[in-house]
Amino acid sequence: MQLFIGAVVNMLFLSSMYILVALGFALLFSIMELLHVAHGVIYMVSGYICSFFLTKLGLNQWLAFLLTVLIVSCFGPFLERFCFRPFFRDFDKMLLVGVAISAIVQTTVVLAKGYQFEALPPFVTGIIKWGPITVSLERLVTFLIGGALLLVLVLFINKSKIGLQMQAVAQDLEGALLQGIDVHRVSAIACVIACGLAAVAGGLMGAYLGLGAFMGDYVFTKCLILVVLGGIGSMSGLFLAGLIIGALDAFLPIFLSGSATEALSMGILICILLLRPRGLLGRELA
């Protein structure tokens, strides 16, 4: 029972972080038709910025985390205005810009930090005991933060004026322009949200997994898997895919070694996509 409860907590923890990062990635893809290959390095750099505030400036850990999220979020409008707006909805050119950003940032981090891993101190220490069951307080708090942010974001997208404008741009660009929606403003806000979510996950996962120059590659792969498995443009599908990937990553290591876990996990996902090529909750393309 203890092992099962621990795996469930891990599943919720990992799923919330995967969905946080993938949701920002999916927003940019839906609104700007941008395959944001630099999304992973933003996640990675966020962890290093948080580490800088902690180790070099000696700030309180939660203050360092909040400053990191704020700074990285403010990088979103810069990305939209100077990197992506000149090539708006030109898939190939925006892809090349993302590759360039990713290569520059990753190379800079390698030159500055090398290939060794760093460890961020946990944001919360201790465990919760309930009879024979013990749960890591750090993972529980991380899940609660991720879950709360996801709930706020879903409400924002479905209830706010800006959120409805985002949906309109994603569904029909020309129709949105005819309605007087400022597409570039909507895109800039989407970049702020995407960068902010990546920063939250980068800081929290940096404390859990450690920091490395190539940690963003792993999370970028997870983003692609979640978006494709859930179905392009389906937020519900993204959440469902996040739970599935989180469950596989949490439960399979109990029975298998690391490499076998990855292989079996990928095999299961391929089988699902063979049965549902458009994703779990994706719509038929016209």
NUPASE-501728 format. One record per residue (C-alpha): residue in one letter; x, y, z. Coordinates in steps of 0.25 Angstrom, whole numbers, plus 5000, padded with zeros to 4 digits. Layout:
AXYZ ...
//
This chain:
M500050005000 Q501150105003 L501850074990 F500550094983 I500150224990 G501650274987 A501450244972 V500050314972 V500750444978 N501850434968 M500850414957 L500050544961 F501350614963 L501950584950 S500650594942 S500450734947 M501850784943 Y501750714930 I500350784927 L500850914932 V502050924922 A501250854910 L500050954912 G500951074909 F501550994897 A500150954892 L499651104893 L500751154884 F500551044874 S499051074874 I499151224873 M500351244865 E500551114858 L501951114865 L502650984868 H503451044879 V504650964880 A505351064890 H504251034900 G505150934907 V506251024908 I505351134915 Y504951024925 M506450994927 V506951134928 S505851164938 G506451064948 Y507851124946 I507251264949 C506651214961 S507951154965 F508651284963 F507751364972 L507951254983 T509451224982 K509951364978 L509051464984 G508551384996 L507151404994 N505951335001 Q505651214992 W504151254990 L504551394987 A505651344977 F504551254971 L503551364969 L504651464963 T505051354953 V503551334949 L503451484947 I504751504939 V504451384930 S503051424928 C503551564924 F504351504913 G503151454906 P502751594899 F504251604895 L504151474888 E502851504881 R503251644877 F504651624872 C504751474869 F503451424864 R502551544860 P503451564847 F503151424843 F501751414848 R501051284844 D502251254835 F502451114841 D503851084835 K504451214838 M503951214852 L504451074854 L505851124850 V505751234860 G505451144871 V506551054867 A507551164867 I507051214881 S507151074887 A508551054881 I509051194886 V508451174900 Q508851034902 T510351054897 T510451174907 V509951094918 V510950984915 L512051084914 A511651144927 K511351024935 G511950904928 Y511250774927 Q511150744942 F509750744949 E509450834960 A508450824971 L507450924976 P507050904991 P505650854993 F504550964994 V503850885005 T504450775014 G503850675022 I502750565021 I501350545024 K500950425032 W499550355032 G499650225039 P500650135031 I500550235019 T501650345017 V501650445006 S502750545003 L502250685006 E503150744995 R502450664984 L501050684990 V501250844991 T501850834976 F500550764972 L499650864979 I500450984972 G500350914959 G498850884960 A498451014965 L499151084953 L498550994943 L497151024949 V497351174949 L497851164934 V496751074930 L495751184936 F496551294930 I496451234916 N495051194916 K494451314924 S495351434922 K495251534909 I496751504906 G496551354907 L495351354898 Q496151434888 M497251334889 Q496251224885 A495751314874 V497051334868 A497451184869 Q496151144862 D496051244851 L497151354849 E496451424838 G495151424846 A495851484858 L496451594850 L495151634844 Q494551644859 G495651744862 I496451654871 D497951694872 V498551564868 H500051614872 R499551654886 V498851524888 S500151454883 A500951534893 I500051494904 A500151344900 C501751354900 V501651414914 I500751304919 A501651194912 C502951254918 G502351274932 L501851124932 A503151074927 A503851154938 V502951104949 A503250954945 G504750984943 G504851034957 L504050924964 M504650814955 G506050864957 A505950844972 Y505350704969 L506250654958 G507450754958 L507950844948 G508650814935 A508950884922 F508150774914 M506950754924 G506150834914 D506250734903 Y505550634912 V504350724915 F504250774901 T504050624897 K502950614907 C502250734902 L502250674888 I501750544893 L500650604901 V500150694890 V500150584880 L499550484889 G498450574894 G498050624880 I498450754874 G497650864879 S496950784890 M497250844904 S496450724911 G497250624902 L498550694907 F498150674922 L497750524919 A499050504912 G499850574924 L499150474934 I499550354925 I500950394923 G501050434938 A500550294942 L501450224933 D502650294938 A502250274952 F501750124952 L502650064942 P504050084950 I503450004961 F503549884952 L504549914942 S505949974941 G506150114935 S506450084920 A505349974920 T504350074926 E504550174915 A504450064904 L503150004909 S502550144911 M502850184897 G502350054892 I501050074899 L500950214894 I501150164880 C500050064881 I499050164886 L499450254874 L499250144864 L497850124870 R497550274871 P498450344860 R497850474863 G498050464878 L497150424889 L496250544888 G496650604875 R495650644864 E495750594850 L496450694841 A495750754830 
//
